[in-house]
Amino acid sequence: MSATRTQVYLTEEQRTRIDRVAAAGGLTMAEVIRRALDAYLDHEADPASALAATFGAAPDAEVPSRDSWRRG
């Protein structure tokens, strides 16, 4: 794996949490961040997939009659 050095700014809370995860898993901070980025990028939202996954999510929803719409 080839890597490129990149500098980012983290909040103190982010750094503390990353350090905790790294220590628990015996990983470097860089590895924790790379894994988190991979997980995020692998689950990028695709609009078509999101619509397909939620289609019919509220089958009991009441739809008002179109007869009451004002036209003209």
PyRosetta script that sets phi, psi and omega in degrees:
from pyrosetta import init, pose_from_sequence

init()
pose = pose_from_sequence("MSATRTQVYLTEEQRTRIDRVAAAGGLTMAEVIRRALDAYLDHEADPASALAATFGAAPDAEVPSRDSWRRG")
pose.set_psi(1, 130.4)
pose.set_omega(1, 176.0)
pose.set_phi(2, -94.8)
pose.set_psi(2, 140.5)
pose.set_omega(2, -178.5)
pose.set_phi(3, -128.9)
pose.set_psi(3, 150.9)
pose.set_omega(3, 177.2)
pose.set_phi(4, -116.8)
pose.set_psi(4, 131.8)
pose.set_omega(4, 179.0)
pose.set_phi(5, -71.3)
pose.set_psi(5, 129.7)
pose.set_omega(5, -179.2)
pose.set_phi(6, -137.7)
pose.set_psi(6, 137.3)
pose.set_omega(6, 179.5)
pose.set_phi(7, -102.9)
pose.set_psi(7, 131.6)
pose.set_omega(7, 176.3)
pose.set_phi(8, -132.9)
pose.set_psi(8, 155.9)
pose.set_omega(8, 176.1)
pose.set_phi(9, -103.3)
pose.set_psi(9, 128.9)
pose.set_omega(9, 179.2)
pose.set_phi(10, -114.7)
pose.set_psi(10, 151.7)
pose.set_omega(10, 172.1)
pose.set_phi(11, -73.0)
pose.set_psi(11, 163.7)
pose.set_omega(11, 177.8)
pose.set_phi(12, -60.5)
pose.set_psi(12, -39.2)
pose.set_omega(12, -179.7)
pose.set_phi(13, -65.4)
pose.set_psi(13, -43.2)
pose.set_omega(13, 177.8)
pose.set_phi(14, -59.7)
pose.set_psi(14, -45.3)
pose.set_omega(14, -178.6)
pose.set_phi(15, -63.2)
pose.set_psi(15, -42.4)
pose.set_omega(15, 178.8)
pose.set_phi(16, -62.0)
pose.set_psi(16, -44.0)
pose.set_omega(16, -179.2)
pose.set_phi(17, -67.0)
pose.set_psi(17, -41.2)
pose.set_omega(17, 178.0)
pose.set_phi(18, -63.8)
pose.set_psi(18, -43.1)
pose.set_omega(18, 178.5)
pose.set_phi(19, -59.7)
pose.set_psi(19, -39.6)
pose.set_omega(19, -179.5)
pose.set_phi(20, -65.0)
pose.set_psi(20, -45.5)
pose.set_omega(20, 179.0)
pose.set_phi(21, -63.8)
pose.set_psi(21, -43.3)
pose.set_omega(21, -179.7)
pose.set_phi(22, -61.2)
pose.set_psi(22, -46.3)
pose.set_omega(22, -178.9)
pose.set_phi(23, -63.5)
pose.set_psi(23, -42.1)
pose.set_omega(23, -178.3)
pose.set_phi(24, -66.1)
pose.set_psi(24, -31.9)
pose.set_omega(24, -177.3)
pose.set_phi(25, -101.4)
pose.set_psi(25, 1.2)
pose.set_omega(25, -178.3)
pose.set_phi(26, 65.0)
pose.set_psi(26, 35.8)
pose.set_omega(26, -177.0)
pose.set_phi(27, -113.8)
pose.set_psi(27, 164.4)
pose.set_omega(27, 172.1)
pose.set_phi(28, -83.9)
pose.set_psi(28, 160.9)
pose.set_omega(28, 176.8)
pose.set_phi(29, -59.6)
pose.set_psi(29, -41.4)
pose.set_omega(29, -179.7)
pose.set_phi(30, -59.7)
pose.set_psi(30, -40.6)
pose.set_omega(30, -179.9)
pose.set_phi(31, -66.9)
pose.set_psi(31, -39.7)
pose.set_omega(31, 177.7)
pose.set_phi(32, -60.9)
pose.set_psi(32, -45.6)
pose.set_omega(32, -179.0)
pose.set_phi(33, -65.8)
pose.set_psi(33, -43.0)
pose.set_omega(33, 178.5)
pose.set_phi(34, -60.8)
pose.set_psi(34, -42.9)
pose.set_omega(34, 179.5)
pose.set_phi(35, -65.4)
pose.set_psi(35, -40.0)
pose.set_omega(35, 178.9)
pose.set_phi(36, -64.6)
pose.set_psi(36, -42.2)
pose.set_omega(36, 178.4)
pose.set_phi(37, -65.3)
pose.set_psi(37, -42.0)
pose.set_omega(37, 177.2)
pose.set_phi(38, -59.6)
pose.set_psi(38, -44.9)
pose.set_omega(38, -180.0)
pose.set_phi(39, -62.2)
pose.set_psi(39, -42.3)
pose.set_omega(39, 179.0)
pose.set_phi(40, -64.8)
pose.set_psi(40, -48.0)
pose.set_omega(40, -176.7)
pose.set_phi(41, -69.2)
pose.set_psi(41, -29.8)
pose.set_omega(41, 177.9)
pose.set_phi(42, -72.6)
pose.set_psi(42, -18.3)
pose.set_omega(42, -177.3)
pose.set_phi(43, -115.5)
pose.set_psi(43, 27.2)
pose.set_omega(43, 176.8)
pose.set_phi(44, -58.8)
pose.set_psi(44, 139.2)
pose.set_omega(44, -177.5)
pose.set_phi(45, -70.9)
pose.set_psi(45, 130.2)
pose.set_omega(45, 172.4)
pose.set_phi(46, -107.3)
pose.set_psi(46, 119.6)
pose.set_omega(46, -176.2)
pose.set_phi(47, -52.8)
pose.set_psi(47, -42.3)
pose.set_omega(47, -179.3)
pose.set_phi(48, -64.3)
pose.set_psi(48, -41.5)
pose.set_omega(48, 178.7)
pose.set_phi(49, -66.2)
pose.set_psi(49, -40.5)
pose.set_omega(49, 179.5)
pose.set_phi(50, -63.1)
pose.set_psi(50, -42.5)
pose.set_omega(50, 178.2)
pose.set_phi(51, -65.4)
pose.set_psi(51, -42.6)
pose.set_omega(51, 180.0)
pose.set_phi(52, -63.9)
pose.set_psi(52, -38.5)
pose.set_omega(52, -177.9)
pose.set_phi(53, -70.8)
pose.set_psi(53, -25.7)
pose.set_omega(53, -176.5)
pose.set_phi(54, -106.5)
pose.set_psi(54, -1.9)
pose.set_omega(54, -179.9)
pose.set_phi(55, -59.9)
pose.set_psi(55, 127.7)
pose.set_omega(55, 179.8)
pose.set_phi(56, 74.9)
pose.set_psi(56, 20.0)
pose.set_omega(56, -176.9)
pose.set_phi(57, -68.5)
pose.set_psi(57, -20.7)
pose.set_omega(57, 179.7)
pose.set_phi(58, -127.5)
pose.set_psi(58, 69.5)
pose.set_omega(58, -175.3)
pose.set_phi(59, -64.1)
pose.set_psi(59, -19.5)
pose.set_omega(59, -179.8)
pose.set_phi(60, -93.6)
pose.set_psi(60, 6.0)
pose.set_omega(60, -179.2)
pose.set_phi(61, -64.5)
pose.set_psi(61, 137.8)
pose.set_omega(61, 178.3)
pose.set_phi(62, -90.2)
pose.set_psi(62, 129.4)
pose.set_omega(62, -179.7)
pose.set_phi(63, -107.7)
pose.set_psi(63, 125.5)
pose.set_omega(63, -179.5)
pose.set_phi(64, -66.1)
pose.set_psi(64, 150.3)
pose.set_omega(64, 178.3)
pose.set_phi(65, -66.4)
pose.set_psi(65, 142.3)
pose.set_omega(65, 176.6)
pose.set_phi(66, -73.9)
pose.set_psi(66, -12.4)
pose.set_omega(66, -179.7)
pose.set_phi(67, -62.5)
pose.set_psi(67, -25.8)
pose.set_omega(67, -177.6)
pose.set_phi(68, -87.3)
pose.set_psi(68, -2.9)
pose.set_omega(68, -178.9)
pose.set_phi(69, -71.1)
pose.set_psi(69, 141.9)
pose.set_omega(69, 175.5)
pose.set_phi(70, -84.6)
pose.set_psi(70, 130.2)
pose.set_omega(70, 179.4)
pose.set_phi(71, -123.4)
pose.set_psi(71, 146.5)
pose.set_omega(71, 172.7)
pose.set_phi(72, 116.1)
pose.dump_pdb("model.pdb")
